[in-house]
Amino acid sequence: MSIERGYTLIELLVVVMIIALGASLAALNIGGTAKLPGLRLVAIEFTNRSHGLLQEVIITGQVWGVDLYRDEQTDSYGYRWLKLENNVWVQRKPEGLEAFYLLPTDVVLELEIEGSHRDIEWFGYDASGELVQDFLPDIALLGSGEATPFVLRFLDNHSSQKVEIIGDLLGRITRSE
């Protein structure tokens, strides 16, 4: 009488789980490429929000702007929406959007306006609680559909990866990597 010995279902499942666990750990350790989807997502969100606001601007004929800033308390970059009311820029919350967005701390912004580097200013409060920075947009969105020509780079603080958002005078906003 011969007895055939094989692997049980439990033994096979344990081996498959060990292989799957090893593959997932290897994927997490790739590091540099794991950051790009996060950068891409932040850039896509900015692009989509800007497109949405530009459509509202064209329909209503109002003038809005995007102010890029660096937050002193969190040491992260962000952006907020400004609206021109009675020749004064004020922070407002567009319909369907938040008034401002803080980016993850490992994301750095670089801005070029019409081919010239523009520093992104600190935004915060002094010791007495007074606002330090005036409201001025870096990028204007006009009711005619025009916009300030710009290149906005989203950079990973820990690698050389970047995603660029490019806006032209005609209000077209595109993303490149």
Helices and strands as residue ranges (DSSP letters): H 9-28, H 32-60, E 64-71, E 76-85, E 88-91, E 100-102, E 107-113, E 116-118, E 122-123, E 139-141, E 150-156, E 162-167, E 173-176
